[in-house]
Amino acid sequence: MSNKVLVYVEINNNKIEKVSKEIIAKASESFVNSEVNAVLISDENTYEHVYNELCGLNISKLYVIVDKLFDSYNTCLFSDVLSNFLRENTPDIFLIGATTNGRDLAPRTASNLDIGLTADCTDLQIDENGNLLATRPTYGGKLLATIVSRTKPNFATVRSGAFACTDLNSDKEPEIIKINPNVNNIDALFQVISCKPKPQAEDWTCAEIIVSGGLGLNSKDNFDLIYKLSELIGAKPAATRAAVELGWAPESIQVGQTGSSVSPKLYLAFGISGAMQHMVGISNADKIIAINTNTNAPIMSQSDIAIVADAAAVLKDMIEKLSVKSKQAHL
Ligand SMILES: Cc1cc2nc3c(=O)[nH]c(=O)nc-3n(C[C@H](O)[C@H](O)[C@H](O)COP(=O)(O)OP(=O)(O)OC[C@H]3O[C@@H](n4cnc5c(N)ncnc54)[C@H](O)[C@@H]3O)c2cc1C
């Protein structure tokens, strides 16, 4: 049995959104017996800009729905066009990145098609019958619910960073199917007059090593050691929400349910208890090392290596030893 998986490719500033690539990589790697295809809604100009990037995606077919009206995202227009497309080309599974636009587009499309939607997923699997098992935090992050939809396509939005940012770079050229939609009967309701691109912040969520700190560091001065160690080992710093709320770190580096999801090769957690709301953000980390004084802290049983020690003392020790090494290397 071959399952048809369709991924909505979102374009932002003439670039494919990272989350669209993450979903394609995840589906290609772990959905066995599945054909992974993608759909893009864009104007001709944007399509030409991203053409090479699109050809490198590891997909079988790329459906390109083009019209000059699609030069910027428009809720009613995009959801109606997408719904019409899905009525004629129903995949078994349909996935959209949970970006600002994706979170707007998905529910409207689901409502148009009268199908279910599992929003903001942090994990995806398929069962032996080809059904999507979509996992997302629930009850304020206290539980992870795995949801199987009764309607087709099984439809979900996926959080950015939930899956590794694998470099797709495939040689497999997708079959490109261009579709000219009939937009005459669609009422756009509103028109976008202008768009100001947000200044692009550095994307730290793809880092291979992340050094993260929580309340167990006990002070802002100790938290600053997280930045020092990160710099020394070429990692990116991160924090728990509790540390952010105390002003020890900016919100932009918060990991977890209401922060970012990350999937590094190594996550070093200093003085972090491992609350569910934090752990959902690192559920796809390859290795977790936790440093905590409490053997019974939840993170200790969920880590690959659990070190019972004072977090700030370990940080200071590592920084000292690594600084000596780097000085010796420069001699
Ligand atoms: C709706 C909702 C959304 C949330 N979203 C997020 C989110 O996105 N991200 C997030 O992180 N949290 C989130 N939270 C908060 C979350 O529930 C926890 O409160 C938070 O993660 C705890 O942060 P912490 O581990 O730094 O602090 P604590 O839970 O207080 O843990 C501190 C840990 O440090 C250890 N410790 C103490 N002293 C030392 C020492 N000297 N050396 C080493 N270890 C020490 C303690 O044993 C403890 O395990 C959310 C909560 C809610 C309700």
The ligand as a Tripos MOL2 file, in Angstrom:
@<TRIPOS>MOLECULE
LIG
   53    58     1     0     0
SMALL
NO_CHARGES

@<TRIPOS>ATOM
      1 C1          0.8560   26.7600   29.6320 C.3       1 LIG1
      2 C2          2.2890   26.6460   30.0680 C.ar      1 LIG1
      3 C3          3.2760   26.7540   29.1320 C.ar      1 LIG1
      4 C4          4.6240   26.6360   29.5180 C.ar      1 LIG1
      5 N1          5.5890   26.7330   28.5650 N.ar      1 LIG1
      6 C5          6.8810   26.5290   28.9200 C.ar      1 LIG1
      7 C6          7.9210   26.5590   27.9500 C.ar      1 LIG1
      8 O1          7.7030   26.8030   26.7700 O.2       1 LIG1
      9 N2          9.1840   26.3020   28.3680 N.ar      1 LIG1
     10 C7          9.5200   26.0460   29.6660 C.ar      1 LIG1
     11 O2         10.6970   25.8240   29.9720 O.2       1 LIG1
     12 N3          8.5490   26.0450   30.6120 N.ar      1 LIG1
     13 C8          7.2480   26.2910   30.2800 C.ar      1 LIG1
     14 N4          6.3010   26.3100   31.2430 N.ar      1 LIG1
     15 C9          6.7420   26.2750   32.6740 C.3       1 LIG1
     16 C10         7.0690   24.8820   33.1520 C.3       1 LIG1
     17 O3          5.8860   24.2720   33.6420 O.3       1 LIG1
     18 C11         8.1110   24.9270   34.3050 C.3       1 LIG1
     19 O4          7.6280   25.7570   35.3130 O.3       1 LIG1
     20 C12         9.4900   25.4200   33.8640 C.3       1 LIG1
     21 O5          9.9240   24.7180   32.7390 O.3       1 LIG1
     22 C13        10.4540   25.1850   35.0180 C.3       1 LIG1
     23 O6         11.6720   25.7750   34.7130 O.3       1 LIG1
     24 P1         13.0090   25.2980   35.4480 P.3       1 LIG1
     25 O7         13.2590   23.8620   35.1240 O.co2     1 LIG1
     26 O8         14.0590   26.3030   35.0950 O.co2     1 LIG1
     27 O9         12.6750   25.5330   37.0030 O.3       1 LIG1
     28 P2         12.2790   24.5200   38.1390 P.3       1 LIG1
     29 O10        11.1390   23.6710   37.7510 O.co2     1 LIG1
     30 O11        12.1610   25.3200   39.3800 O.co2     1 LIG1
     31 O12        13.5520   23.5560   38.2550 O.3       1 LIG1
     32 C14        14.7810   23.9210   38.7320 C.3       1 LIG1
     33 C15        15.6200   22.6520   38.8380 C.3       1 LIG1
     34 O13        16.9150   22.9820   39.2650 O.3       1 LIG1
     35 C16        17.3550   22.0290   40.2000 C.3       1 LIG1
     36 N5         18.3600   22.6720   41.0450 N.ar      1 LIG1
     37 C17        18.1890   23.4790   42.1530 C.ar      1 LIG1
     38 N6         19.3900   23.9130   42.5790 N.ar      1 LIG1
     39 C18        20.3130   23.3900   41.7560 C.ar      1 LIG1
     40 C19        21.7250   23.4980   41.6750 C.ar      1 LIG1
     41 N7         22.4230   24.2500   42.5450 N.pl3     1 LIG1
     42 N8         22.3640   22.8440   40.6690 N.ar      1 LIG1
     43 C20        21.6730   22.0660   39.7920 C.ar      1 LIG1
     44 N9         20.3310   21.9230   39.8240 N.ar      1 LIG1
     45 C21        19.6740   22.6000   40.7790 C.ar      1 LIG1
     46 C22        16.1260   21.6150   40.9550 C.3       1 LIG1
     47 O14        16.3130   20.3300   41.5070 O.3       1 LIG1
     48 C23        15.0760   21.6430   39.8600 C.3       1 LIG1
     49 O15        14.9810   20.3620   39.2510 O.3       1 LIG1
     50 C24         4.9670   26.4240   30.8950 C.ar      1 LIG1
     51 C25         3.9340   26.3130   31.8230 C.ar      1 LIG1
     52 C26         2.6330   26.4250   31.4260 C.ar      1 LIG1
     53 C27         1.5370   26.2910   32.4630 C.3       1 LIG1
@<TRIPOS>BOND
     1     1     2 1
     2     2     3 ar
     3     2    52 ar
     4     3     4 ar
     5     4     5 ar
     6     4    50 ar
     7     5     6 ar
     8     6     7 ar
     9     6    13 1
    10     7     8 2
    11     7     9 ar
    12     9    10 ar
    13    10    11 2
    14    10    12 ar
    15    12    13 ar
    16    13    14 ar
    17    14    15 1
    18    14    50 ar
    19    15    16 1
    20    16    17 1
    21    16    18 1
    22    18    19 1
    23    18    20 1
    24    20    21 1
    25    20    22 1
    26    22    23 1
    27    23    24 1
    28    24    25 2
    29    24    26 1
    30    24    27 1
    31    27    28 1
    32    28    29 2
    33    28    30 1
    34    28    31 1
    35    31    32 1
    36    32    33 1
    37    33    34 1
    38    33    48 1
    39    34    35 1
    40    35    36 1
    41    35    46 1
    42    36    37 ar
    43    36    45 ar
    44    37    38 ar
    45    38    39 ar
    46    39    40 ar
    47    39    45 ar
    48    40    41 1
    49    40    42 ar
    50    42    43 ar
    51    43    44 ar
    52    44    45 ar
    53    46    47 1
    54    46    48 1
    55    48    49 1
    56    50    51 ar
    57    51    52 ar
    58    52    53 1
@<TRIPOS>SUBSTRUCTURE
     1 LIG1         1 GROUP 0 **** ****
